[in-house]
Amino acid sequence: DLKTALAGGEKALVDILAATHAGMTTDEFEKTVSDWIATAKHPKTGKPYTSMIYQPMLELLAYLRANGFKTYIVSGGGIEFMRPWAEKTYGIPPEQVVGSTGGLKYEVLADGTPVIVKTKELVLNDDKAGKPVGIQRHIGRRPIAAFGNSDGDFQMLEWTTKGKGARFGLIVHHTDAEREFAYDRESHIGKLAQGLDEAPKRGWTVVNMKDDWKTIFPAEK
């Protein structure tokens, strides 16, 4: 029931994915993800999902790395799902991906092959208050800058910008229904309300996608 699943928000989707992929080895799961991402296309745009990334985001990542910053993806999506394609798409290696984390266990198969197997437990829901926890677990440092696009990023932005010294927080507001999608306060997925309301008093920059971005997606290769 897709409608019911979406009504439950990102947490419900993460729970479903954790349960349905339990029992797979991490190698099997990585191959499944890699095969899927190589051909999957967005149902509305018809574009490959890997081409529906943001050109300004790629430019920002390149700029930060060129100036000595280490860049990470911190997402509510599954960490094992993002790792196989994040490096090719964003230039971010697997060890710099932070995401929702399911249970894992070590096993040795009958032929003596050691494997890591996915279990159905959800260890960390890397969304909302879970994002600072995920960052601390995986990185061990408070970020200098954080960038988000929903209320699921609020606590990450809050934790980042309350640190000592120069800090920066930015929210991308999806306002371009023609070139991308427009959504914020009423969306079940990617809801953005608290962030919009509190950004001005917290000193966070809000980017209006329609007005501020000349280009949204990279040029097709």
Secondary structure, 3 states (H helix, E strand, C coil): CHHHHHHCHHHHHHHHHHHHCCCCEHHHHHHHHHHHHHHCECCCCCCEHHHCCCHHHHHHHHHHHHCCCCCCEEEEEEHHHHHHHHHHHHCCCHHHEEEEEEEEEEEECCCCCEEEEEEEEEEECCCCCHHHHHHHHHCCCCCCEEEECCHHHHHHHHHHHCCCCCCEEEEEECECCCCCCECCCCCCCCCCCHHHHHHHHHCCEEEEHHHHCCCCCCCCC
